[in-house]
Each structure stands twice: as C-alpha cells, then as structure tokens.
Amino acid sequence: MRRDEIRVSPKYGVNPSMEVCFVCGNDTGAILLLGMLAGDKEAPRHCTIGNVCDECKEYMTNGVFLIEVTGTMKAHERTGRYVCVRDEAVRRMFPSLAEKMIEKRIAYIEREVFDKFMSE
C-alpha cells in the first residue's frame, strides 16, 4: 500500500475522526479519514495529530505554551492545565532553556513548577 492511500475498513469504512488542537483540545474543524486501523478498530471520535488551532497559533506568535504534566519524561500525562507565556517572561523564568522553548513554542512542565508559576 502506498503512503497516500487509505485502506477502507470493512466494518467502519473511511473511519472518520474529528481533529482537536494539540494544545487546547478544541475542534480544529478538520476531519481525519483514518481508514483501516490495526485490528480493524473504530477510530476515536476525537484525536490529535499534533496540529494547533488558529487561536493557539495566534498566541504562539508571541508566546510559549506551558503544558502541565505528571509522571516521568518518558511516561507523562497531561493534566489539562496550560498557559501561554510571553517570550520575554520565558527568558526570565527559564534562562538556560528559553531559546529551545521559544523555538518549539510548546513545553511540558511538572505540576510543582506549574503551581509555583501560577502562584506568582
């Protein structure tokens, strides 16, 4: 099968899913046609493939999203809390990591760091 083809599921057809923003979880307006998944499973109703909605893209022009996570670096889980911080603040708060964070525009931070940041 070529990479640009969709294998149609005998049970679910093109197996659609609604794409949600990687940052905020809001609907992006895109419909993903996933086709045949491993084990011919039904596609999730909502999923993300790493794209960001227009509203979050606008915030990212001048800031970095800090997304709170728990767990380890390899096995972390998002808590649902996030905030967008201006580039200048990122440089002040995270001097050794700032340029990499600004380049990526999204960074995961531990709950303790997020709590401290939000209390100031």
C-alpha positions in Angstrom: 0.0 0.0 0.0 1.3 3.5 -0.9 1.6 6.1 1.9 -1.0 8.4 0.3 -3.7 5.7 0.1 -6.5 4.9 2.6 -7.3 1.3 3.2 -11.0 1.2 3.8 -12.2 -0.7 6.9 -14.7 -3.4 6.1 -16.5 -2.5 9.3 -16.1 1.3 9.6 -15.4 2.5 6.1 -13.2 5.5 5.9 -13.3 5.5 9.7 -13.5 9.3 10.4 -12.3 11.2 13.5 -12.6 14.9 14.3 -9.2 16.5 14.9 -8.7 18.5 18.1 -6.0 21.1 18.8 -2.8 19.7 20.4 -2.7 22.5 22.9 -6.3 23.4 24.0 -8.2 20.4 22.8 -10.8 22.4 20.8 -12.1 21.3 17.5 -9.8 22.3 14.6 -12.6 21.8 12.0 -10.6 19.1 10.3 -12.0 15.6 9.7 -9.4 12.8 9.6 -10.1 9.8 7.4 -8.2 7.1 9.2 -9.4 4.1 7.3 -8.4 0.6 8.4 -6.7 0.8 11.8 -4.7 -2.1 13.4 -7.2 -4.8 14.4 -9.9 -3.0 12.4 -10.8 -0.9 15.4 -13.1 2.0 15.3 -11.4 5.4 15.1 -11.7 7.6 18.2 -14.4 10.3 18.0 -11.7 13.0 18.6 -7.9 12.8 18.2 -4.9 15.0 17.6 -2.1 14.5 15.2 -0.1 17.5 16.6 -1.7 20.3 14.8 -2.7 23.5 16.6 -5.9 25.5 16.1 -5.9 29.1 14.7 -6.5 30.7 18.1 -3.5 28.9 19.7 -1.4 29.7 16.6 -2.1 33.3 17.2 -0.9 33.1 20.8 2.2 31.3 19.7 3.3 34.2 17.6 4.4 36.0 20.8 4.5 33.3 23.5 5.2 29.7 24.6 2.5 27.3 25.8 3.5 25.7 29.1 1.5 22.5 29.5 1.4 20.9 32.9 2.2 17.1 33.1 2.6 14.5 35.7 4.8 11.4 35.6 8.2 10.9 34.0 9.9 12.2 30.9 9.1 9.0 29.0 5.6 8.3 30.5 3.9 11.6 31.2 0.3 12.5 31.3 -1.2 15.9 30.6 -3.4 17.3 33.5 -5.4 19.7 31.3 -3.8 22.9 32.7 -1.9 25.1 30.3 -0.9 28.7 29.9 0.7 30.8 27.2 3.6 33.0 28.4 5.3 35.8 26.5 8.8 35.2 25.2 10.3 37.8 27.5 8.9 36.0 30.5 10.2 32.6 29.3 13.7 34.1 29.0 13.5 35.4 32.6 12.0 32.3 34.2 13.9 29.6 32.2 17.2 31.2 31.1 19.0 28.0 30.3 16.1 26.5 28.3 14.4 29.7 27.0 15.7 29.6 23.4 14.8 26.0 22.8 11.3 26.6 24.4 10.8 29.7 22.2 11.9 27.7 19.1 9.4 24.9 19.8 6.6 27.2 21.2 5.3 24.3 23.4 6.9 23.0 26.6 5.8 20.4 29.2 6.4 21.4 32.8 5.9 19.5 36.0 3.0 20.1 38.3 5.2 21.7 41.1 6.7 24.1 38.6 3.3 25.0 37.1 1.9 25.6 40.6 4.8 27.8 41.6 4.5 29.7 38.3 0.7 30.3 38.7 1.1 31.4 42.4 3.4 34.3 41.5 
